[in-house]
Amino acid sequence: MERARALTPGCEQVLHLNHAGASLLPQPVLDAVVGHLQLESQIGGYEAAEAAAPQVERTYASIAELIGAGPDEIALLDSATRAWNMAMHSLPIEPQDRVLISRAEYGSNAIALLQLQKRTGCQLVLVEDDEHGQIDLEALERALADDDTALVSLVHVPTQGGLVNPAVEVGRLCREAGVLFVLDACQSTGQMPLDVDELGCAVLTATGRKFLRGPRGTGFLYMRRDLIPHIEPVMLDLHAATWTAADQYEVREDARRFEMWEHDVATRIGLGVAVDHALGWGLDAIAERNTSLADGVRTRLSAIPGVTVRDQGEQRCAITTFTVDGLGAEAVKACLRAEGANVSVTTAVSAQLDLPRRGLDAVVRASVHYVTTEEELDRFATLVSAIARA
């Protein structure tokens, strides 16, 4: 812990419980990003990119190691949402196709799915939750039996709670039914081990800024190798394809067909350093510590009169959501910020299929990471208790 916090300058500045929003950068990531920007200023952007090409290639290899994939199955994008949209809008969805979604669907994904429905005429089918608030596997199995089901979209860890959807079981059911499985791992990547073969997903998307502790403006797309040749991206440029004749082009063979030529080299290098940083600690160790810390948050908050923990799910992770009686989520966030504690707020705008059904318009979200200490949790509970009594 001393070494992890020493490598995280922000730990001395703030009580940061917003790692599910944007985590505190480790010093090696900061050094990598700033170092490349300095190089660009000294020798030029093109020349710096050429010099840093091996570092960028390392980012592909690091991400592949992180999720059990091949480097050729990885594309680097500027966000998880961009990665998810590039994949979803490129998949061959037909008018008669059924796309299965869950109540954990994230707002940006939902908008893209509604746009997909509008453009293709496909049918969006909601698979209900079980008694634990996670996707109902029996209901999913029944829905997959329909021959017109083409795709399952699942958010692994929703923005509005600490539950972990049973993605491995969903992947198994999708494989058995011969249906594509698209997994939004935006909030699970970096806080728990992930293996795409075990998950059984054809597509996985994630961000760099959250639990991976990478720079903002980074994300990645995984697409299974055998699927790539059959999916032409909705947008192409001279990086994704080659202009072979006046009226012809050829799309590149690997997942980088989903990238564009112009990109931020510094943050891509930083993303790779962040992934290596996480791998160095070990994802199993990170997950174990995060689960313990989050359990500690829930225990402390549950003991405060007027505070209600809102998390669901059989398996829970580093995220805790809660409400305070008589006080809106934004007001709670503002009170905590005034005391040097960072949290975030999730509103119904991001979770229309879940929060309104539970009678909630917003929740406060506190997310720990392995650099969080027990002393910080005690301080946080004291702050929330004072807010609840006010």
FISEDO-187532 format. One record per residue (C-alpha): x, y, z. Coordinates in Angstrom, 2 decimals. Example, Ala and Ser with C-alpha at 12.3 -4.5 7.8 and 13.67 -1.06 7.14 Angstrom:
BEGIN
<rec u="12.30" v="-4.50" w="7.80"/>
<rec u="13.67" v="-1.06" w="7.14"/>
// end
This chain:
BEGIN
<rec u="0.00" v="0.00" w="0.00"/>
<rec u="2.80" v="2.43" w="0.82"/>
<rec u="4.41" v="1.81" w="-2.56"/>
<rec u="1.09" v="2.00" w="-4.45"/>
<rec u="0.18" v="5.30" w="-2.81"/>
<rec u="3.68" v="6.70" w="-3.24"/>
<rec u="3.22" v="6.11" w="-6.98"/>
<rec u="-0.09" v="8.01" w="-6.85"/>
<rec u="0.53" v="11.71" w="-6.16"/>
<rec u="-3.19" v="12.47" w="-5.93"/>
<rec u="-3.54" v="10.40" w="-2.77"/>
<rec u="-1.96" v="13.29" w="-0.88"/>
<rec u="-4.38" v="15.82" w="-2.33"/>
<rec u="-7.86" v="14.34" w="-2.11"/>
<rec u="-10.02" v="11.53" w="-0.71"/>
<rec u="-10.79" v="10.05" w="-4.10"/>
<rec u="-13.77" v="7.69" w="-4.22"/>
<rec u="-14.53" v="8.26" w="-7.89"/>
<rec u="-12.35" v="5.61" w="-9.51"/>
<rec u="-15.37" v="4.41" w="-11.52"/>
<rec u="-15.51" v="7.90" w="-13.01"/>
<rec u="-11.85" v="8.66" w="-13.56"/>
<rec u="-9.13" v="7.21" w="-11.38"/>
<rec u="-6.01" v="8.93" w="-10.08"/>
<rec u="-3.13" v="8.58" w="-12.53"/>
<rec u="-0.08" v="6.67" w="-11.31"/>
<rec u="3.18" v="8.58" w="-11.70"/>
<rec u="4.53" v="6.21" w="-14.43"/>
<rec u="1.47" v="6.96" w="-16.58"/>
<rec u="1.83" v="10.70" w="-16.04"/>
<rec u="5.53" v="10.50" w="-16.90"/>
<rec u="4.84" v="8.55" w="-20.09"/>
<rec u="2.19" v="10.99" w="-21.36"/>
<rec u="4.10" v="14.14" w="-20.50"/>
<rec u="7.34" v="12.65" w="-21.81"/>
<rec u="5.86" v="12.01" w="-25.23"/>
<rec u="4.28" v="15.46" w="-25.42"/>
<rec u="7.69" v="16.93" w="-24.63"/>
<rec u="9.19" v="14.83" w="-27.42"/>
<rec u="6.54" v="16.14" w="-29.84"/>
<rec u="7.45" v="19.69" w="-28.88"/>
<rec u="11.14" v="19.00" w="-29.49"/>
<rec u="11.18" v="17.02" w="-32.75"/>
<rec u="7.65" v="17.24" w="-34.20"/>
<rec u="4.50" v="15.17" w="-33.91"/>
<rec u="5.06" v="12.84" w="-36.89"/>
<rec u="8.66" v="12.23" w="-35.95"/>
<rec u="7.82" v="11.60" w="-32.30"/>
<rec u="5.13" v="9.11" w="-33.31"/>
<rec u="7.64" v="7.26" w="-35.46"/>
<rec u="10.13" v="7.14" w="-32.60"/>
<rec u="7.46" v="5.92" w="-30.18"/>
<rec u="6.00" v="3.24" w="-32.46"/>
<rec u="7.40" v="0.36" w="-30.33"/>
<rec u="5.76" v="1.84" w="-27.22"/>
<rec u="2.39" v="2.05" w="-28.95"/>
<rec u="2.76" v="-1.53" w="-30.15"/>
<rec u="3.40" v="-2.50" w="-26.54"/>
<rec u="-0.01" v="-1.07" w="-25.66"/>
<rec u="-1.73" v="-3.55" w="-27.98"/>
<rec u="0.27" v="-6.42" w="-26.49"/>
<rec u="-0.45" v="-5.28" w="-22.92"/>
<rec u="-4.21" v="-5.05" w="-23.49"/>
<rec u="-4.17" v="-8.44" w="-25.18"/>
<rec u="-2.42" v="-9.90" w="-22.12"/>
<rec u="-4.91" v="-8.18" w="-19.84"/>
<rec u="-7.98" v="-9.84" w="-21.39"/>
<rec u="-6.51" v="-13.04" w="-22.82"/>
<rec u="-6.69" v="-11.98" w="-26.47"/>
<rec u="-4.29" v="-11.55" w="-29.39"/>
<rec u="-2.84" v="-8.13" w="-30.28"/>
<rec u="-4.47" v="-8.42" w="-33.71"/>
<rec u="-7.86" v="-8.55" w="-31.98"/>
<rec u="-7.39" v="-5.14" w="-30.32"/>
<rec u="-8.26" v="-1.69" w="-31.65"/>
<rec u="-7.44" v="1.52" w="-29.79"/>
<rec u="-10.13" v="4.22" w="-29.69"/>
<rec u="-10.67" v="7.48" w="-27.83"/>
<rec u="-13.33" v="6.06" w="-25.48"/>
<rec u="-15.30" v="2.97" w="-24.59"/>
<rec u="-18.39" v="4.58" w="-26.12"/>
<rec u="-16.60" v="5.13" w="-29.43"/>
<rec u="-15.40" v="1.53" w="-29.37"/>
<rec u="-18.89" v="0.23" w="-28.57"/>
<rec u="-20.50" v="2.33" w="-31.28"/>
<rec u="-17.94" v="1.36" w="-33.91"/>
<rec u="-18.65" v="-2.29" w="-33.25"/>
<rec u="-22.41" v="-2.11" w="-32.79"/>
<rec u="-23.12" v="0.01" w="-35.86"/>
<rec u="-20.88" v="-2.23" w="-37.98"/>
<rec u="-22.44" v="-5.57" w="-37.04"/>
<rec u="-24.73" v="-7.08" w="-39.71"/>
<rec u="-28.11" v="-6.49" w="-38.05"/>
<rec u="-31.17" v="-7.18" w="-40.22"/>
<rec u="-34.77" v="-5.90" w="-39.91"/>
<rec u="-36.08" v="-9.18" w="-38.47"/>
<rec u="-33.28" v="-9.53" w="-35.92"/>
<rec u="-33.87" v="-9.41" w="-32.18"/>
<rec u="-31.26" v="-7.67" w="-30.01"/>
<rec u="-31.47" v="-8.67" w="-26.35"/>
<rec u="-30.64" v="-6.08" w="-23.70"/>
<rec u="-30.84" v="-5.91" w="-19.91"/>
<rec u="-31.89" v="-3.33" w="-17.35"/>
<rec u="-28.21" v="-2.54" w="-16.74"/>
<rec u="-27.92" v="-0.93" w="-20.18"/>
<rec u="-25.99" v="2.33" w="-20.06"/>
<rec u="-27.50" v="5.53" w="-21.44"/>
<rec u="-25.07" v="6.03" w="-24.32"/>
<rec u="-25.42" v="2.39" w="-25.35"/>
<rec u="-29.20" v="2.63" w="-25.16"/>
<rec u="-29.27" v="5.68" w="-27.41"/>
<rec u="-27.06" v="3.90" w="-29.94"/>
<rec u="-29.30" v="0.83" w="-29.80"/>
<rec u="-32.40" v="2.96" w="-30.38"/>
<rec u="-30.61" v="4.55" w="-33.31"/>
<rec u="-29.74" v="1.07" w="-34.60"/>
<rec u="-33.38" v="0.05" w="-34.27"/>
<rec u="-34.47" v="3.15" w="-36.15"/>
<rec u="-31.95" v="2.55" w="-38.93"/>
<rec u="-32.31" v="-1.21" w="-39.39"/>
<rec u="-35.80" v="-2.01" w="-38.12"/>
<rec u="-34.42" v="-4.57" w="-35.65"/>
<rec u="-36.31" v="-5.33" w="-32.44"/>
<rec u="-34.90" v="-4.47" w="-29.02"/>
<rec u="-36.00" v="-7.04" w="-26.45"/>
<rec u="-35.59" v="-6.41" w="-22.73"/>
<rec u="-34.55" v="-9.43" w="-20.65"/>
<rec u="-35.77" v="-8.90" w="-17.10"/>
<rec u="-33.64" v="-9.06" w="-13.96"/>
<rec u="-33.83" v="-11.85" w="-11.42"/>
<rec u="-34.57" v="-11.40" w="-7.72"/>
<rec u="-31.00" v="-10.19" w="-7.15"/>
<rec u="-31.28" v="-7.33" w="-9.65"/>
<rec u="-28.97" v="-8.90" w="-12.25"/>
<rec u="-29.86" v="-10.32" w="-15.64"/>
<rec u="-32.14" v="-13.34" w="-15.30"/>
<rec u="-30.32" v="-16.27" w="-16.90"/>
<rec u="-33.46" v="-18.39" w="-17.26"/>
<rec u="-35.27" v="-15.53" w="-18.99"/>
<rec u="-32.25" v="-15.02" w="-21.21"/>
<rec u="-32.17" v="-18.70" w="-22.17"/>
<rec u="-35.85" v="-18.54" w="-23.17"/>
<rec u="-35.23" v="-15.40" w="-25.24"/>
<rec u="-32.24" v="-16.98" w="-26.98"/>
<rec u="-34.45" v="-19.85" w="-28.16"/>
<rec u="-36.08" v="-17.50" w="-30.68"/>
<rec u="-34.42" v="-18.10" w="-34.06"/>
<rec u="-34.47" v="-14.37" w="-34.87"/>
<rec u="-32.23" v="-13.50" w="-31.91"/>
<rec u="-28.98" v="-12.18" w="-33.36"/>
<rec u="-27.23" v="-10.39" w="-30.54"/>
<rec u="-27.00" v="-9.99" w="-26.78"/>
<rec u="-25.77" v="-6.68" w="-25.38"/>
<rec u="-24.73" v="-6.76" w="-21.73"/>
<rec u="-23.18" v="-4.21" w="-19.38"/>
<rec u="-20.86" v="-6.16" w="-17.09"/>
<rec u="-20.94" v="-3.63" w="-14.23"/>
<rec u="-23.66" v="-0.97" w="-14.52"/>
<rec u="-23.05" v="2.72" w="-13.92"/>
<rec u="-25.74" v="2.83" w="-11.22"/>
<rec u="-24.57" v="0.12" w="-8.83"/>
<rec u="-21.99" v="-2.31" w="-7.60"/>
<rec u="-23.47" v="-5.50" w="-9.03"/>
<rec u="-21.47" v="-7.68" w="-11.41"/>
<rec u="-23.66" v="-9.26" w="-14.06"/>
<rec u="-22.99" v="-13.00" w="-14.60"/>
<rec u="-21.18" v="-12.46" w="-17.89"/>
<rec u="-19.52" v="-15.89" w="-18.02"/>
<rec u="-22.92" v="-17.60" w="-17.81"/>
<rec u="-24.35" v="-15.22" w="-20.40"/>
<rec u="-21.46" v="-16.03" w="-22.71"/>
<rec u="-22.05" v="-19.76" w="-22.29"/>
<rec u="-25.73" v="-19.41" w="-23.20"/>
<rec u="-24.87" v="-17.27" w="-26.22"/>
<rec u="-22.32" v="-19.79" w="-27.47"/>
<rec u="-24.84" v="-22.62" w="-27.13"/>
<rec u="-27.42" v="-20.59" w="-29.06"/>
<rec u="-24.96" v="-19.40" w="-31.72"/>
<rec u="-25.70" v="-15.75" w="-30.89"/>
<rec u="-23.18" v="-12.90" w="-30.82"/>
<rec u="-22.36" v="-11.57" w="-27.36"/>
<rec u="-21.25" v="-7.94" w="-26.98"/>
<rec u="-19.91" v="-7.07" w="-23.52"/>
<rec u="-19.52" v="-3.54" w="-22.20"/>
<rec u="-16.66" v="-4.01" w="-19.74"/>
<rec u="-16.14" v="-0.30" w="-19.19"/>
<rec u="-16.43" v="-0.53" w="-15.40"/>
<rec u="-15.06" v="-4.02" w="-14.85"/>
<rec u="-11.79" v="-3.74" w="-16.77"/>
<rec u="-8.97" v="-2.96" w="-14.39"/>
<rec u="-10.79" v="-3.90" w="-11.19"/>
<rec u="-11.14" v="-7.64" w="-11.79"/>
<rec u="-9.62" v="-10.36" w="-14.00"/>
<rec u="-11.15" v="-10.72" w="-17.46"/>
<rec u="-10.59" v="-13.44" w="-20.04"/>
<rec u="-12.45" v="-13.19" w="-23.33"/>
<rec u="-12.36" v="-16.94" w="-23.90"/>
<rec u="-13.95" v="-17.59" w="-20.53"/>
<rec u="-16.43" v="-14.75" w="-21.04"/>
<rec u="-17.37" v="-16.07" w="-24.48"/>
<rec u="-17.87" v="-12.60" w="-25.92"/>
<rec u="-17.42" v="-11.78" w="-29.59"/>
<rec u="-16.89" v="-8.12" w="-28.77"/>
<rec u="-15.65" v="-6.38" w="-25.62"/>
<rec u="-15.24" v="-2.66" w="-25.08"/>
<rec u="-13.54" v="-0.75" w="-22.26"/>
<rec u="-12.14" v="2.62" w="-21.24"/>
<rec u="-8.73" v="3.59" w="-19.96"/>
<rec u="-9.68" v="6.31" w="-17.50"/>
<rec u="-11.56" v="4.24" w="-14.89"/>
<rec u="-10.12" v="1.29" w="-12.98"/>
<rec u="-7.21" v="0.88" w="-15.41"/>
<rec u="-6.00" v="4.28" w="-14.19"/>
<rec u="-5.10" v="5.43" w="-17.68"/>
<rec u="-5.49" v="8.86" w="-19.31"/>
<rec u="-8.85" v="10.25" w="-20.32"/>
<rec u="-9.63" v="9.99" w="-24.02"/>
<rec u="-8.55" v="6.34" w="-24.26"/>
<rec u="-10.46" v="3.13" w="-24.80"/>
<rec u="-10.22" v="-0.13" w="-26.68"/>
<rec u="-12.24" v="-2.61" w="-28.67"/>
<rec u="-11.72" v="-6.35" w="-28.70"/>
<rec u="-13.23" v="-8.32" w="-31.57"/>
<rec u="-12.84" v="-12.07" w="-31.88"/>
<rec u="-10.42" v="-12.97" w="-34.67"/>
<rec u="-12.78" v="-15.12" w="-36.73"/>
<rec u="-15.39" v="-12.36" w="-36.75"/>
<rec u="-13.16" v="-9.50" w="-37.94"/>
<rec u="-13.07" v="-10.40" w="-41.69"/>
<rec u="-16.87" v="-10.38" w="-41.83"/>
<rec u="-17.38" v="-6.96" w="-40.22"/>
<rec u="-16.64" v="-3.86" w="-42.27"/>
<rec u="-16.59" v="-0.74" w="-40.09"/>
<rec u="-19.14" v="1.97" w="-40.78"/>
<rec u="-16.26" v="4.45" w="-41.22"/>
<rec u="-12.95" v="3.85" w="-42.95"/>
<rec u="-9.87" v="5.95" w="-43.70"/>
<rec u="-6.34" v="5.39" w="-44.99"/>
<rec u="-5.36" v="3.67" w="-41.74"/>
<rec u="-8.31" v="1.28" w="-41.69"/>
<rec u="-8.15" v="0.54" w="-45.40"/>
<rec u="-5.91" v="0.94" w="-48.46"/>
<rec u="-7.03" v="2.81" w="-51.60"/>
<rec u="-5.91" v="0.24" w="-54.14"/>
<rec u="-7.32" v="1.76" w="-57.34"/>
<rec u="-9.44" v="4.70" w="-58.38"/>
<rec u="-12.62" v="2.82" w="-57.57"/>
<rec u="-11.41" v="0.18" w="-55.11"/>
<rec u="-10.19" v="-0.21" w="-51.53"/>
<rec u="-9.12" v="-3.06" w="-49.26"/>
<rec u="-9.86" v="-3.14" w="-45.55"/>
<rec u="-6.99" v="-4.16" w="-43.32"/>
<rec u="-7.20" v="-7.66" w="-41.85"/>
<rec u="-6.89" v="-7.02" w="-38.12"/>
<rec u="-9.03" v="-5.20" w="-35.54"/>
<rec u="-7.27" v="-1.94" w="-36.32"/>
<rec u="-9.72" v="-1.57" w="-39.20"/>
<rec u="-11.91" v="0.06" w="-36.52"/>
<rec u="-9.34" v="2.79" w="-35.82"/>
<rec u="-8.76" v="6.11" w="-37.54"/>
<rec u="-5.37" v="7.44" w="-38.62"/>
<rec u="-5.39" v="10.58" w="-36.45"/>
<rec u="-5.02" v="9.83" w="-32.75"/>
<rec u="-3.34" v="10.94" w="-29.55"/>
<rec u="-0.04" v="9.07" w="-29.40"/>
<rec u="0.82" v="10.25" w="-25.89"/>
<rec u="-2.35" v="8.89" w="-24.31"/>
<rec u="-2.08" v="5.62" w="-26.19"/>
<rec u="1.37" v="5.17" w="-24.70"/>
<rec u="-0.03" v="6.15" w="-21.31"/>
<rec u="-2.80" v="3.58" w="-21.64"/>
<rec u="-0.26" v="0.83" w="-22.22"/>
<rec u="1.77" v="1.92" w="-19.20"/>
<rec u="-1.43" v="1.92" w="-17.11"/>
<rec u="-2.27" v="-1.62" w="-18.20"/>
<rec u="1.25" v="-2.79" w="-17.38"/>
<rec u="0.92" v="-1.06" w="-14.00"/>
<rec u="-2.25" v="-3.03" w="-13.27"/>
<rec u="-0.71" v="-6.28" w="-14.48"/>
<rec u="2.24" v="-5.64" w="-12.20"/>
<rec u="0.01" v="-5.59" w="-9.13"/>
<rec u="-2.04" v="-8.53" w="-10.41"/>
<rec u="-5.75" v="-8.40" w="-11.24"/>
<rec u="-6.63" v="-11.14" w="-8.75"/>
<rec u="-5.01" v="-9.17" w="-5.93"/>
<rec u="-6.68" v="-5.94" w="-7.09"/>
<rec u="-10.11" v="-7.60" w="-7.20"/>
<rec u="-9.69" v="-9.13" w="-3.76"/>
<rec u="-8.69" v="-5.83" w="-2.19"/>
<rec u="-11.40" v="-3.84" w="-4.00"/>
<rec u="-14.12" v="-6.25" w="-2.94"/>
<rec u="-12.99" v="-6.03" w="0.69"/>
<rec u="-12.82" v="-2.23" w="0.60"/>
<rec u="-16.25" v="-1.87" w="-0.99"/>
<rec u="-17.75" v="-4.25" w="1.56"/>
<rec u="-16.29" v="-1.93" w="4.16"/>
<rec u="-17.95" v="1.08" w="2.55"/>
<rec u="-21.35" v="-0.65" w="2.51"/>
<rec u="-21.01" v="-1.78" w="6.13"/>
<rec u="-20.12" v="1.73" w="7.29"/>
<rec u="-22.87" v="3.45" w="5.29"/>
<rec u="-25.52" v="0.92" w="6.31"/>
<rec u="-24.89" v="1.82" w="9.96"/>
<rec u="-25.68" v="5.52" w="9.40"/>
<rec u="-29.32" v="6.53" w="10.10"/>
<rec u="-30.95" v="8.05" w="7.05"/>
<rec u="-28.51" v="6.47" w="4.58"/>
<rec u="-29.62" v="3.63" w="2.29"/>
<rec u="-27.20" v="1.51" w="0.27"/>
<rec u="-28.74" v="0.82" w="-3.14"/>
<rec u="-26.46" v="-1.90" w="-4.58"/>
<rec u="-27.92" v="-5.09" w="-5.99"/>
<rec u="-26.48" v="-8.37" w="-7.31"/>
<rec u="-25.13" v="-11.63" w="-5.94"/>
<rec u="-21.59" v="-10.56" w="-6.77"/>
<rec u="-20.56" v="-7.00" w="-6.00"/>
<rec u="-17.48" v="-5.01" w="-6.84"/>
<rec u="-15.65" v="-1.76" w="-6.04"/>
<rec u="-18.69" v="0.47" w="-6.58"/>
<rec u="-21.15" v="1.43" w="-3.84"/>
<rec u="-24.28" v="3.49" w="-4.49"/>
<rec u="-26.40" v="5.12" w="-1.81"/>
<rec u="-28.93" v="7.82" w="-1.03"/>
<rec u="-29.41" v="10.14" w="1.95"/>
<rec u="-32.94" v="10.78" w="3.19"/>
<rec u="-34.17" v="14.29" w="2.43"/>
<rec u="-31.13" v="15.29" w="0.39"/>
<rec u="-30.58" v="15.00" w="-3.35"/>
<rec u="-27.60" v="13.11" w="-4.74"/>
<rec u="-26.01" v="16.24" w="-6.24"/>
<rec u="-26.29" v="18.02" w="-2.89"/>
<rec u="-24.55" v="15.11" w="-1.16"/>
<rec u="-21.81" v="15.18" w="-3.78"/>
<rec u="-21.34" v="18.93" w="-3.30"/>
<rec u="-21.11" v="18.59" w="0.49"/>
<rec u="-18.49" v="15.88" w="0.16"/>
<rec u="-16.52" v="17.84" w="-2.44"/>
<rec u="-16.39" v="20.79" w="-0.07"/>
<rec u="-14.65" v="18.50" w="2.43"/>
<rec u="-12.13" v="17.21" w="-0.13"/>
<rec u="-13.88" v="13.94" w="-0.93"/>
<rec u="-14.69" v="12.96" w="-4.50"/>
<rec u="-17.75" v="10.90" w="-5.45"/>
<rec u="-20.02" v="10.97" w="-8.50"/>
<rec u="-23.74" v="10.89" w="-9.17"/>
<rec u="-25.63" v="8.56" w="-11.51"/>
<rec u="-29.03" v="9.83" w="-12.64"/>
<rec u="-31.95" v="8.19" w="-14.39"/>
<rec u="-30.71" v="9.74" w="-17.65"/>
<rec u="-27.95" v="7.11" w="-17.64"/>
<rec u="-30.11" v="4.27" w="-16.31"/>
<rec u="-33.67" v="4.68" w="-17.58"/>
<rec u="-34.36" v="0.93" w="-17.50"/>
<rec u="-33.40" v="0.56" w="-13.85"/>
<rec u="-33.47" v="3.57" w="-11.54"/>
<rec u="-37.04" v="4.81" w="-12.27"/>
<rec u="-38.36" v="1.29" w="-11.75"/>
<rec u="-36.78" v="1.34" w="-8.28"/>
<rec u="-38.29" v="4.73" w="-7.52"/>
<rec u="-34.94" v="6.51" w="-7.76"/>
<rec u="-34.04" v="9.56" w="-9.80"/>
<rec u="-30.36" v="9.53" w="-8.80"/>
<rec u="-27.84" v="7.79" w="-6.56"/>
<rec u="-24.51" v="8.82" w="-5.11"/>
<rec u="-21.69" v="6.57" w="-6.33"/>
<rec u="-18.58" v="5.96" w="-4.24"/>
<rec u="-15.96" v="3.78" w="-5.89"/>
<rec u="-12.82" v="2.55" w="-4.18"/>
<rec u="-9.62" v="1.20" w="-5.68"/>
<rec u="-6.63" v="-0.62" w="-4.29"/>
<rec u="-4.92" v="2.64" w="-3.27"/>
<rec u="-7.83" v="3.44" w="-0.92"/>
<rec u="-7.14" v="2.94" w="2.80"/>
<rec u="-9.33" v="1.89" w="5.71"/>
<rec u="-8.61" v="5.26" w="7.32"/>
<rec u="-10.05" v="6.99" w="4.27"/>
<rec u="-13.18" v="4.86" w="4.54"/>
<rec u="-13.56" v="5.88" w="8.17"/>
<rec u="-13.21" v="9.53" w="7.22"/>
<rec u="-15.72" v="9.12" w="4.41"/>
<rec u="-18.27" v="7.51" w="6.72"/>
<rec u="-17.81" v="10.34" w="9.20"/>
<rec u="-18.47" v="12.90" w="6.47"/>
<rec u="-21.58" v="11.12" w="5.23"/>
<rec u="-22.85" v="10.75" w="8.78"/>
<rec u="-22.50" v="14.49" w="9.35"/>
<rec u="-24.36" v="15.21" w="6.09"/>
<rec u="-27.17" v="12.83" w="7.05"/>
<rec u="-27.58" v="14.52" w="10.45"/>
<rec u="-27.61" v="18.07" w="9.08"/>
// end
